[in-house]
Amino acid sequence: MAMSEKPLKLQAKDSEDLQVISAILQDAIAPVVDMIYRPEEKDFIMVVNRFCHESKGDPMFGCRERIRCAVHVRGVSSVQLQDIDQNRKDEMLELLAVMPEGEKLEFVFSGGAKIRLNLTNWSLLLEDFGEPWPATCEPCHDKVLAPRC
């Protein structure tokens, strides 16, 4: 996203909306320290460094960008983690997809890590904030090749 473009702000309320959210969040870097489940409020919040697939990049640097993005899911009754150690606050996870499964929502990360949210009367809000910055690497999904840096 070029600095002159408006930041994204989207809401999802069904599986069709989640397909768009999943595409937008693909390749986001999610620091474990920036994830919280608040059972009293029945919500889950995660702040990620979103790769701006929609951007042509910064013409000055000739590369794509990342931007901070808040993902706020309301209507969360419980959370289950797979292969995520909450004590390793410095760990960074690469988000591959957001997948609805009936009354559940899964955030699927590389390496087999997952966050499963159990939902009731849910909604998801995605909102960019702050200024974008040049991405040091562009994601590459070919299993043989490393990311282009």
C-alpha positions in Angstrom: 0.0 0.0 0.0 1.4 3.3 -1.0 1.4 5.9 1.8 -1.3 7.9 0.0 -3.8 5.0 0.0 -6.3 4.6 2.8 -5.6 1.8 5.3 -7.9 -1.3 5.1 -10.9 -1.6 7.4 -13.1 -4.6 6.8 -15.7 -6.6 8.7 -16.6 -10.3 8.2 -19.8 -12.0 9.4 -19.8 -15.2 7.3 -17.6 -17.8 5.5 -17.7 -15.9 2.2 -16.4 -12.7 4.0 -13.7 -14.9 5.6 -12.4 -15.9 2.2 -11.5 -12.2 1.5 -10.0 -11.8 5.0 -7.9 -15.0 4.5 -6.5 -13.7 1.2 -5.7 -10.3 2.8 -4.0 -11.8 5.8 -2.0 -14.5 3.9 1.7 -14.1 4.7 1.1 -11.9 7.7 3.7 -12.2 10.5 2.0 -12.8 13.9 4.1 -12.2 17.0 2.9 -14.4 19.8 3.2 -11.5 22.2 0.5 -9.6 20.2 -2.3 -12.2 20.7 -4.8 -12.1 23.5 -8.0 -13.9 24.4 -10.3 -12.0 26.8 -12.9 -14.5 28.0 -14.9 -11.9 29.9 -15.4 -9.9 26.7 -15.7 -13.0 24.6 -13.1 -11.7 22.1 -9.8 -12.6 20.6 -7.4 -9.9 19.4 -4.3 -10.4 17.3 -2.0 -7.7 15.9 0.0 -8.8 12.8 2.5 -7.4 10.4 0.4 -7.7 7.2 2.0 -8.2 3.8 0.3 -5.7 1.4 -0.5 -8.0 -1.5 -2.7 -5.3 -3.0 0.1 -2.8 -3.1 2.5 -2.2 -6.0 5.0 -1.1 -3.4 6.9 2.0 -2.7 8.3 3.5 -6.0 11.3 4.9 -4.1 12.5 1.5 -2.8 10.9 -0.7 -5.6 9.6 -3.2 -3.1 6.3 -4.2 -1.5 5.2 -3.1 2.0 4.0 -4.4 5.3 1.6 -2.6 7.7 0.4 -3.3 11.3 -3.1 -4.8 11.3 -5.5 -5.5 14.1 -7.7 -8.6 13.9 -10.5 -8.5 16.4 -12.9 -11.5 16.6 -16.0 -11.0 18.8 -18.2 -13.8 20.0 -15.4 -16.2 21.0 -16.4 -18.7 23.7 -13.1 -20.5 23.9 -9.6 -20.8 22.2 -7.5 -23.8 21.5 -3.8 -23.6 20.5 -1.8 -26.2 18.6 2.0 -26.0 18.5 2.1 -22.5 19.9 4.0 -21.9 23.2 2.5 -18.8 24.8 5.6 -18.5 27.0 7.8 -17.9 23.9 6.7 -14.3 23.5 9.4 -13.6 20.9 8.1 -16.3 18.5 6.9 -15.1 15.2 4.3 -17.1 13.3 3.6 -16.9 9.5 -0.1 -16.9 8.8 -1.1 -19.1 5.9 -4.9 -19.0 6.0 -8.1 -18.2 8.0 -10.5 -21.1 7.7 -14.1 -21.3 8.9 -15.3 -24.7 10.2 -18.9 -24.5 11.2 -19.0 -22.6 14.5 -15.2 -22.6 14.6 -12.6 -20.4 13.0 -9.0 -21.5 12.5 -5.9 -19.4 11.9 -3.4 -21.7 10.2 0.3 -20.9 10.4 3.3 -22.4 8.8 4.9 -25.3 10.6 1.6 -26.8 11.8 0.7 -24.1 14.4 -3.0 -23.3 14.7 -5.4 -21.2 16.7 -8.9 -22.5 16.8 -11.7 -20.1 18.0 -15.0 -21.5 19.1 -17.7 -19.0 18.1 -21.2 -17.9 18.9 -22.9 -15.0 17.1 -19.5 -13.8 15.9 -18.0 -11.0 13.8 -14.4 -10.2 12.7 -13.0 -6.8 12.2 -9.7 -6.2 10.4 -8.1 -2.8 10.5 -4.7 -1.5 9.4 -3.0 1.1 11.5 0.2 3.1 11.5 2.5 3.7 8.5 3.5 1.0 6.1 7.2 0.1 5.7 9.2 -1.6 3.0 9.1 -5.4 3.3 12.5 -6.9 3.6 11.4 -10.1 1.8 8.6 -10.9 -0.5 6.8 -14.2 0.3 7.3 -17.1 -2.0 5.1 -20.1 -1.8 7.2 -22.4 -3.9 8.5 -25.1 -1.5 11.9 -25.2 -3.3 12.6 -21.5 -3.4 13.4 -19.3 -0.4 11.6 -15.9 -0.1 12.9 -13.2 -2.4 14.9 -10.7 -0.5 
